[in-house]
Amino acid sequence: MAQPQENVAELFNVATIRGRIDSSRFADGKHYTTVTTPARDAYSHPSTLEIGSKQSLGAKGQDLTVGVSIGGSSRTNQWTDSVTGEQKKGTFYRVHLNAIED
């Protein structure tokens, strides 16, 4: 019998996304679908996400529920503040969502 921690480990870095397709594009042999998710309540804003996939996920205006794997990358940059002349350093993070496809 599997330990509870082993079962949970299988769920790491995955999520289910539900929303409506706004647009899609094809670049470098991959489909990229822009999805707007429902707002949490009447006073908040919806999120907009981009999901990569091997195949098209649907047409504009279509509702979508899709499992995704979550990945990402970071990049550290240095720049000079144009107002103060001070050297600044920051890290920029990018999240990648890829459809889980069979």
PEZI-V762735 format. One record per pair of residues at least 24 apart in sequence whose ideal C-beta (glycine too) atoms are under 6 Angstrom apart, sorted by sequence separation. I is the first residue (numbers start at 1). GAP is how many residues later the second one is. D is the distance in Angstrom with one decimal. If there is no record, write none. Layout:
I,GAP,D
I,GAP,D
This chain:
33,24,4.5
72,24,5.6
31,25,5.2
71,25,4.3
68,29,4.4
69,29,5.1
68,31,5.9
69,31,5.8
66,33,5.3
67,33,4.1
21,37,5.2
21,39,5.6
21,41,5.0
20,43,5.5
21,43,5.7
51,46,4.8
52,46,4.7
53,46,3.8
18,47,4.7
54,47,5.5
51,48,5.6
17,49,5.5
16,51,5.5
17,51,5.5
15,53,5.6
14,55,5.6
13,56,5.9
13,57,4.8
